[in-house]
Amino acid sequence: MFNRFAVFTTMLCAAAVSSTPNLQAQKSDVKNIVLVHGAWADGSGWRGVYDNLVRDGFKVSIVQEPETSFHDDVTAVKRILALQDGPSILVAHSYGGAVITEAGTDPSVAGLVYVAAHMPDAGENGADDGKRFPSDLSKSGAIKKTADGFTYLDPTEFHEYFAADLSAEQAAFMARSQVFNAAANFKAVITTPAWREKPSWMVVAGADRTINPNLERFYAKRANSHTIEVAGASHCVYVSHPKELQM
């Protein structure tokens, strides 16, 4: 049974080929998918998605962003793109959406998939975009900052705001293993948004408390992205609902 994520990724590849002449000869070769995590997380959360995509014959790579600067994170994505053997689809969660919006202008990128993710336009940043539709997290005191300017989520509130549809045990592990994100990253301004030139998809997490689902819908409408909505899903939709993402 072909899964949903594979289906819409394949459609994205086809759309990219039809709109990008230099990929015409490579249509059957668009098998590379690069997964990009968001803030306060690492690449291990993609395991369920990874397993299903690999089972369907895709070559899947996972970026481990350092989260030390926006430039470092964009560079980390481009480093993995450079290792691919043909066109790639970039898939990102949360803050990672801003990263692939900047990194996705790389000519090897055929399309972009945003999973409960930021999708800023030129001159915008994720922090200011979040003010359009404030999230429950932004209204709370759960975001903490270290003395040297890195943000993290209060481990006692991680489950509630970030991963409500995961077990308490899994959320606790993620909270204690979270990657601290440089606060300046959220204010990094996009120069050339890749989604303006390449096809895109948005997965809306219906019960997201970290990014307001209405902001995700706004982004998708503005970009004319195909939208998949997972009702009741937390911000960790990519972890909690891999099968729904992969019908």
NUZANU-870736 format. One line per field, with one value per residue (C-alpha): x, y, z; residue number from 0; residue in three letters. Coordinates in Angstrom, 2 decimals, always signed. Example, Ala and Ser with C-alpha at 12.3 -4.5 7.8 and 13.67 -1.06 7.14 Angstrom:
x [+12.30; +13.67] $
y [-4.50; -1.06] $
z [+7.80; +7.14] $
n [0; 1] $
res [ALA; SER] $
***
This chain:
x [+0.00; +1.49; +1.55; +0.27; +3.64; +5.09; +2.10; +2.31; +6.09; +5.90; +3.32; +5.59; +8.42; +6.25; +5.15; +8.72; +9.76; +6.96; +7.91; +11.69; +12.92; +16.40; +14.87; +12.83; +15.33; +15.58; +11.89; +12.29; +15.32; +13.68; +14.02; +15.93; +14.15; +15.98; +14.32; +15.01; +14.03; +12.93; +13.93; +14.25; +14.46; +16.84; +16.60; +15.65; +12.01; +11.73; +12.26; +8.68; +8.52; +11.99; +11.08; +7.98; +9.69; +12.65; +10.21; +8.68; +12.02; +13.06; +16.60; +16.15; +18.71; +18.25; +19.92; +21.20; +21.16; +23.41; +20.88; +23.83; +22.93; +20.53; +23.48; +24.88; +21.53; +21.12; +24.68; +23.95; +21.03; +23.07; +25.85; +23.46; +21.92; +25.38; +25.70; +22.57; +22.77; +20.03; +17.07; +15.70; +12.54; +13.17; +10.86; +10.95; +9.25; +8.64; +11.61; +13.14; +10.60; +12.41; +15.68; +14.47; +12.82; +16.33; +18.26; +15.69; +16.85; +19.64; +19.15; +19.02; +15.78; +12.67; +10.07; +9.40; +7.17; +6.35; +5.18; +3.61; +6.33; +7.17; +7.15; +8.30; +8.39; +11.26; +12.04; +10.12; +11.16; +9.42; +9.17; +7.32; +5.16; +4.08; +2.51; -0.05; -1.67; -0.15; +0.22; -0.56; +3.17; +3.93; +1.42; +2.92; +6.11; +7.36; +10.12; +13.28; +16.61; +20.13; +22.61; +24.37; +21.25; +19.91; +16.25; +14.68; +11.29; +10.71; +10.85; +7.85; +5.74; +7.21; +4.52; +1.66; +2.81; +5.00; +4.00; +0.57; -0.33; +2.79; +3.08; +4.31; +7.39; +8.31; +7.68; +9.84; +12.71; +12.38; +12.26; +15.49; +17.23; +16.07; +18.62; +18.83; +18.22; +19.98; +17.33; +18.50; +17.51; +13.83; +14.53; +16.61; +15.27; +14.59; +16.26; +14.91; +12.04; +12.33; +8.57; +8.07; +9.71; +9.13; +6.07; +5.24; +3.01; +1.87; +0.88; -1.29; -1.32; -4.89; -4.18; -0.76; +0.02; +3.56; +2.66; -0.95; -2.66; -4.18; -0.68; +0.11; -3.09; -2.17; +1.25; -0.22; -2.84; -0.31; +2.06; -0.75; +0.53; -1.39; -2.55; -3.01; -4.57; -4.21; -7.01; -6.09; -2.37; +0.10; +3.14; +4.90; +2.64; +5.65; +6.39; +2.87; +1.13; +3.63; +0.97; -1.44; +1.36; +1.97; -1.40] $
y [+0.00; +3.29; +5.82; +9.39; +11.01; +9.06; +10.00; +13.73; +13.68; +11.94; +14.46; +17.25; +15.75; +15.57; +19.18; +20.29; +18.46; +19.97; +23.48; +23.03; +22.11; +21.02; +18.26; +16.74; +13.99; +13.17; +12.69; +9.03; +9.84; +12.21; +9.81; +11.92; +13.29; +15.46; +15.84; +18.91; +19.18; +22.30; +24.12; +22.25; +18.93; +16.78; +14.51; +11.39; +12.48; +11.67; +7.93; +6.88; +8.98; +7.78; +4.12; +4.41; +6.43; +4.05; +1.15; +2.83; +3.08; +6.66; +7.65; +9.61; +11.82; +13.62; +16.92; +17.52; +21.30; +22.73; +25.52; +27.77; +30.29; +30.53; +30.59; +27.42; +25.67; +26.70; +25.56; +22.20; +21.65; +22.60; +20.27; +17.32; +18.46; +18.44; +14.74; +13.74; +12.04; +14.09; +16.39; +16.40; +17.23; +19.24; +18.48; +20.56; +20.87; +24.07; +26.49; +24.23; +25.68; +29.01; +27.16; +25.34; +28.52; +29.98; +26.82; +25.60; +28.00; +25.50; +24.34; +20.69; +21.24; +20.22; +21.14; +21.83; +20.22; +22.19; +20.15; +22.44; +24.83; +28.46; +29.66; +33.31; +35.53; +37.80; +40.30; +38.31; +36.12; +33.43; +35.44; +38.35; +36.08; +34.34; +37.59; +37.39; +34.46; +34.12; +30.57; +29.25; +28.77; +32.40; +33.51; +31.25; +31.49; +28.12; +29.48; +29.99; +31.54; +30.76; +33.41; +33.11; +33.63; +30.14; +29.26; +26.06; +24.86; +24.37; +20.56; +20.58; +22.23; +20.54; +17.87; +20.36; +22.84; +20.84; +17.18; +16.77; +13.71; +11.79; +9.71; +11.49; +9.26; +10.07; +13.77; +13.75; +12.19; +14.74; +17.54; +16.38; +15.79; +18.98; +20.98; +24.55; +27.07; +30.43; +33.06; +35.13; +32.30; +33.13; +36.68; +35.62; +37.43; +35.51; +36.89; +34.80; +32.44; +29.17; +28.57; +31.59; +29.64; +25.98; +23.86; +23.43; +21.52; +22.28; +19.78; +21.60; +20.21; +20.84; +21.09; +22.75; +24.92; +25.89; +27.42; +28.51; +26.28; +29.43; +30.69; +27.41; +27.82; +31.42; +30.39; +27.65; +29.91; +32.65; +30.20; +28.37; +25.20; +21.96; +21.42; +18.29; +18.80; +16.29; +16.99; +16.80; +16.62; +18.44; +20.34; +16.97; +15.68; +14.25; +12.06; +11.26; +10.69; +9.14; +6.84; +9.71; +11.55; +8.41; +7.04] $
z [+0.00; -1.10; +1.74; +1.76; +2.34; -0.56; -2.73; -2.16; -2.35; -5.71; -6.92; -5.74; -7.74; -10.82; -10.37; -9.94; -13.08; -15.15; -14.05; -14.15; -17.64; -16.60; -14.46; -17.31; -17.99; -14.29; -13.53; -12.61; -10.48; -7.96; -5.07; -2.55; +0.49; +3.03; +6.44; +8.58; +12.26; +14.09; +17.26; +20.55; +18.72; +16.70; +13.71; +15.66; +15.74; +12.04; +12.63; +11.88; +8.72; +7.70; +8.07; +5.89; +3.16; +3.00; +2.79; -0.26; -2.00; -1.25; -0.32; +2.90; +4.64; +7.94; +8.72; +12.25; +12.59; +15.30; +16.05; +16.89; +14.18; +11.26; +8.89; +10.46; +10.06; +6.42; +5.78; +7.43; +5.06; +2.00; +3.15; +3.03; -0.27; -1.80; -1.00; -2.93; -6.31; -7.97; -7.25; -3.69; -1.82; +1.35; +4.28; +7.45; +10.80; +12.78; +12.77; +10.14; +7.71; +7.79; +7.25; +4.12; +2.84; +2.65; +1.78; -0.74; -3.43; -4.07; -7.69; -6.60; -4.66; -6.58; -3.95; -0.28; +2.34; +5.49; +8.49; +11.13; +10.05; +9.51; +5.91; +5.91; +2.86; +1.81; +4.57; +7.18; +10.10; +12.09; +15.30; +13.72; +11.59; +14.78; +15.96; +13.16; +14.96; +18.44; +19.72; +23.17; +23.71; +22.88; +25.52; +28.17; +30.15; +28.96; +26.70; +28.74; +27.83; +28.99; +30.03; +26.68; +24.58; +23.79; +24.17; +25.42; +26.60; +30.30; +30.61; +32.93; +30.20; +27.12; +27.02; +27.22; +24.60; +22.23; +22.32; +23.89; +21.81; +22.78; +25.92; +29.02; +28.98; +25.37; +25.87; +28.99; +27.06; +24.27; +26.81; +28.42; +25.09; +23.37; +21.40; +22.68; +19.89; +19.58; +20.26; +17.28; +14.94; +15.28; +14.05; +11.03; +7.97; +4.78; +1.67; -1.21; -0.27; -2.16; -2.08; -4.35; -7.17; -6.27; -5.46; -1.79; +0.60; +4.14; +6.82; +9.36; +12.90; +13.99; +17.74; +17.49; +20.53; +19.47; +16.10; +15.73; +13.14; +11.65; +10.88; +9.16; +7.11; +6.33; +5.10; +2.91; +1.36; +0.64; -1.05; -2.84; -1.18; -1.25; +2.35; +4.43; +7.86; +10.69; +13.14; +16.81; +16.15; +18.36; +17.13; +17.13; +14.34; +12.51; +15.54; +16.73; +13.39; +10.96; +9.50; +8.92; +7.14; +5.11; +4.02] $
n [0; 1; 2; 3; 4; 5; 6; 7; 8; 9; 10; 11; 12; 13; 14; 15; 16; 17; 18; 19; 20; 21; 22; 23; 24; 25; 26; 27; 28; 29; 30; 31; 32; 33; 34; 35; 36; 37; 38; 39; 40; 41; 42; 43; 44; 45; 46; 47; 48; 49; 50; 51; 52; 53; 54; 55; 56; 57; 58; 59; 60; 61; 62; 63; 64; 65; 66; 67; 68; 69; 70; 71; 72; 73; 74; 75; 76; 77; 78; 79; 80; 81; 82; 83; 84; 85; 86; 87; 88; 89; 90; 91; 92; 93; 94; 95; 96; 97; 98; 99; 100; 101; 102; 103; 104; 105; 106; 107; 108; 109; 110; 111; 112; 113; 114; 115; 116; 117; 118; 119; 120; 121; 122; 123; 124; 125; 126; 127; 128; 129; 130; 131; 132; 133; 134; 135; 136; 137; 138; 139; 140; 141; 142; 143; 144; 145; 146; 147; 148; 149; 150; 151; 152; 153; 154; 155; 156; 157; 158; 159; 160; 161; 162; 163; 164; 165; 166; 167; 168; 169; 170; 171; 172; 173; 174; 175; 176; 177; 178; 179; 180; 181; 182; 183; 184; 185; 186; 187; 188; 189; 190; 191; 192; 193; 194; 195; 196; 197; 198; 199; 200; 201; 202; 203; 204; 205; 206; 207; 208; 209; 210; 211; 212; 213; 214; 215; 216; 217; 218; 219; 220; 221; 222; 223; 224; 225; 226; 227; 228; 229; 230; 231; 232; 233; 234; 235; 236; 237; 238; 239; 240; 241; 242; 243; 244; 245; 246] $
res [MET; PHE; ASN; ARG; PHE; ALA; VAL; PHE; THR; THR; MET; LEU; CYS; ALA; ALA; ALA; VAL; SER; SER; THR; PRO; ASN; LEU; GLN; ALA; GLN; LYS; SER; ASP; VAL; LYS; ASN; ILE; VAL; LEU; VAL; HIS; GLY; ALA; TRP; ALA; ASP; GLY; SER; GLY; TRP; ARG; GLY; VAL; TYR; ASP; ASN; LEU; VAL; ARG; ASP; GLY; PHE; LYS; VAL; SER; ILE; VAL; GLN; GLU; PRO; GLU; THR; SER; PHE; HIS; ASP; ASP; VAL; THR; ALA; VAL; LYS; ARG; ILE; LEU; ALA; LEU; GLN; ASP; GLY; PRO; SER; ILE; LEU; VAL; ALA; HIS; SER; TYR; GLY; GLY; ALA; VAL; ILE; THR; GLU; ALA; GLY; THR; ASP; PRO; SER; VAL; ALA; GLY; LEU; VAL; TYR; VAL; ALA; ALA; HIS; MET; PRO; ASP; ALA; GLY; GLU; ASN; GLY; ALA; ASP; ASP; GLY; LYS; ARG; PHE; PRO; SER; ASP; LEU; SER; LYS; SER; GLY; ALA; ILE; LYS; LYS; THR; ALA; ASP; GLY; PHE; THR; TYR; LEU; ASP; PRO; THR; GLU; PHE; HIS; GLU; TYR; PHE; ALA; ALA; ASP; LEU; SER; ALA; GLU; GLN; ALA; ALA; PHE; MET; ALA; ARG; SER; GLN; VAL; PHE; ASN; ALA; ALA; ALA; ASN; PHE; LYS; ALA; VAL; ILE; THR; THR; PRO; ALA; TRP; ARG; GLU; LYS; PRO; SER; TRP; MET; VAL; VAL; ALA; GLY; ALA; ASP; ARG; THR; ILE; ASN; PRO; ASN; LEU; GLU; ARG; PHE; TYR; ALA; LYS; ARG; ALA; ASN; SER; HIS; THR; ILE; GLU; VAL; ALA; GLY; ALA; SER; HIS; CYS; VAL; TYR; VAL; SER; HIS; PRO; LYS; GLU; LEU; GLN; MET] $
***
